[in-house]
Amino acid sequence: MRKLLNIVSALVVFAAGNLQAAPDASTNAPLGFYVVSQIKMEGGKLIDTPQFPHLGYVAATPDLALTRLKAVALDPSQDRTVPAAAEHPVIIVTIYPEDADKLTMLTKNSIGQRILLMLGDTPLLAPHIRSPLTTMRFKLTCGKASDEPVIEAGLKKLVQ
């Protein structure tokens, strides 16, 4: 299980600096998954920010929206005394089995593309999908430690 989690984490962990401004933790914003296209789509929007320059277009609504999460926690295996770990905290997100099935299908149909994860209107990361995600847990690495409490709080609002 640990090996699978590490493989999946490698797919969704993103480089420092890819984190957009921290979301507003006062709302219950869904965790949205958007397939990114280089072709303009009707009703879609262009994602072109300093953290995601010329990323591409996404639909007006997410391809998958998670309005509830099973668990959200800081990665207990992360050694916070190591400077790189302290600067880029890792959040583990656990989703429900039925949502994991939907995420598996979305990633299976999106191999070779990027999927943008957004908390509400805030882009979090945009990994390239190399293989289907087949797990209920994945890791999000924060671009900077100051963003972690707000992102974690926003995600925890979805825990049910």
Steps between C-alpha positions, in 0.01 A plus 500: 500500500784739588664435162172572319452821699853610410438428130174690502660782695766532233223561249330777693782664692596826337807719499538787742353818368215334311260600773270790423390743770352314794123448485252665731454247780169658604306327222431134427652513154498165314819328395470509122688297240514656152647341188721763337475560125717707269193565287264781599167362613164672496413627847841396632771712652868550431739417784801728455646608832856554625487156666334337195617700196315407179358187665200483268123500511265332745125454492275736695413213735735232629520158337486368856398701806550360849276665755596262778826338602559210735807649669759776470820498705859615494736222395622346829802346327632842395797611709428867571853554630634460144493845334345380170223316685434797728478734199270272298258317729309201367126449550351152463148497355282189536188473284203263510501178291229621259697819436820298458324302226402825326855634533636174357272532197587867451874434514468186285333712230754781540833319465753731337308811603514730799230522764466822693397463865323804639362574844209719399650753260856452624730284284708263714690279257491367146677165471551313174304176514725209410282220634159470667481588868361193671514596864287679757797701631729753341745765615502872430829679554456866586706752308591676823441437867294815544232361263461167680272607787254673267494215247470239774216697664319534166530128432399407855171685448416223252564216747180311581 
